[in-house]
Amino acid sequence: MYAIVEIAGQQFKVAKDQKVYVHRLKEAEGSKVTFNKVMLLEDGKNVTIGAPAIEGAEVKAKILGHLKGDKVIVFKKKRRKGYKKKNGHRQYLSEIQIESIAASGAKKAPAKKAAAPKKEEKAVKAPKAEVKETASVDVSSMTVAQLKALAKEKGISGYTSLKKAELIEVLSK
């Protein structure tokens, strides 16, 4: 059985008891992590493909340690100009071991908690639109773009070529 799972922004093909080096994870060494973004799951006969992820599937792993990868030399040169730059880079990595691959039974509780505040934000945005309509009487403090939008709503023709003072004069009538 194997799975293709997204870990730290990258996709990996993993199997049970496999060791994988991934970008540094925030959790401490020895802790257990769960990855819910399983893209593909194969269990011998059946292949399940997610769109984009399989609902309820998860991969559990244990962090074995944090380390740095091999040094990569970045050398830049422009010939005949005397320009040379040498730079090195070592990527921070985490070594994890896959403990289990589950086709179903994953919990999606964090996503539901995040959805609740969004509904409240939409409810808050509606009163702002009403306040904007009542404040349209004070046209002198509006920007030119706001004045042109108000002129368009009122059906005034030729508002695109008018200057701010002219727009205020036309709208105040």
Number of C-alpha atoms within 10 A of each C-alpha: 13 16 26 19 24 17 17 11 9 9 15 16 15 20 19 16 12 13 17 18 18 19 18 16 18 8 13 14 15 12 12 16 16 16 16 20 20 29 22 19 25 15 12 8 6 9 12 14 15 13 9 10 18 19 18 15 23 24 25 17 23 20 21 18 17 20 15 13 14 10 10 11 11 10 10 11 11 9 8 6 7 7 9 10 9 9 9 9 12 12 13 15 17 21 18 25 20 20 17 18 22 15 18 11 10 15 12 11 8 8 9 9 10 10 10 10 11 11 10 10 10 10 11 11 10 10 10 10 10 10 10 10 10 9 10 15 12 10 18 15 11 16 11 18 11 13 21 23 14 19 19 14 9 10 10 14 9 10 17 14 10 13 13 17 10 12 21 20 12 13 16 11 5
